[in-house]
Amino acid sequence: MSPQVKATLEAFSNHFPQYDSDDDFYSGFSKMCYEIDETLENGSIKGRTLVYAGSDKDGNPMVRDFGKIEIKEDGQIIVCDGLPMSICNEISARGLEIYEEGS
């Protein structure tokens, strides 16, 4: 995973401070999360977005597949199903700022 992608994931988490887990977010209609399935050789990532669908009998959260998430090696979110592109662009821009501040 490239440093730019790591910075974007940090910005993603910072954009949704109401959640304890770094990979949780609010899509406007439901609480969601993402899961990284693959880190490519060039440092980009691919994964999926999931929507919380209740709890099991023990109270553990249950999720179901919703869509996909892809972040290019330069930290640009190219798709995040469940979020408008305007929010994805804000998060990507903030990720770039975090990356440049750390360089």
C-alpha positions in Angstrom: 0.0 0.0 0.0 1.5 3.3 -1.0 2.1 6.1 1.5 -0.5 8.2 -0.4 -3.1 5.5 0.0 -2.4 5.3 3.7 -2.8 9.1 4.0 -6.2 8.9 2.2 -7.3 6.1 4.5 -6.3 8.3 7.5 -8.3 11.2 5.9 -11.3 8.8 5.4 -11.3 7.9 9.1 -10.9 11.5 10.1 -13.9 12.5 7.9 -16.2 10.2 10.1 -15.0 10.9 13.7 -18.3 9.7 15.2 -17.2 6.0 14.7 -14.6 4.1 16.8 -13.5 1.9 13.9 -11.3 3.5 11.2 -13.2 1.8 8.4 -16.7 2.8 9.4 -18.6 5.6 7.6 -22.1 7.1 7.2 -23.5 7.0 3.7 -26.4 9.3 4.2 -28.8 6.4 4.7 -27.0 3.8 6.7 -23.8 3.0 8.7 -21.3 1.3 6.4 -17.8 0.1 6.4 -15.1 -0.9 3.9 -12.8 -3.9 3.7 -9.6 -4.0 1.7 -9.4 -7.2 -0.3 -6.3 -6.6 -2.5 -3.2 -4.4 -2.5 -1.8 -4.2 -6.0 1.9 -4.1 -6.9 1.7 -0.4 -7.7 0.4 0.4 -4.2 -3.3 1.0 -5.1 -6.0 -0.9 -3.2 -9.3 -2.6 -4.1 -12.0 -3.7 -1.8 -15.6 -3.6 -1.0 -18.1 -1.5 0.9 -20.5 -3.2 3.3 -23.7 -2.0 5.0 -24.5 -2.9 8.6 -27.6 -5.1 8.5 -28.3 -5.6 12.2 -27.0 -7.9 14.9 -26.8 -11.6 15.4 -28.3 -13.3 18.4 -25.2 -12.5 20.5 -25.3 -8.8 19.6 -22.4 -8.9 17.1 -22.8 -6.6 14.1 -23.7 -8.2 10.8 -22.8 -6.7 7.4 -23.7 -7.4 3.8 -21.9 -6.6 0.6 -23.0 -3.2 -0.9 -20.4 -2.3 -3.6 -16.7 -1.6 -4.1 -14.0 0.8 -3.1 -10.8 1.6 -5.2 -8.0 4.0 -4.3 -5.3 4.6 -6.9 -1.6 4.6 -5.8 -1.6 8.4 -5.8 -4.3 8.4 -3.1 -7.3 9.4 -5.3 -10.5 7.5 -4.5 -11.9 6.5 -7.8 -14.9 4.6 -6.5 -16.5 4.2 -3.1 -20.0 2.8 -3.5 -22.3 4.4 -0.9 -20.6 7.8 -0.9 -21.1 10.7 -3.3 -18.0 11.5 -5.4 -18.0 15.0 -3.9 -17.2 13.5 -0.5 -14.7 11.1 -2.0 -12.9 14.0 -3.7 -12.8 15.9 -0.4 -11.3 12.9 1.4 -8.8 12.4 -1.4 -7.7 16.1 -1.2 -7.3 15.9 2.5 -5.3 12.7 2.1 -3.0 14.5 -0.2 -2.5 17.3 2.4 -1.8 14.7 5.1 0.8 13.0 2.8 2.5 16.3 1.9 2.6 17.4 5.6 4.3 14.1 6.4 6.9 14.3 3.6 
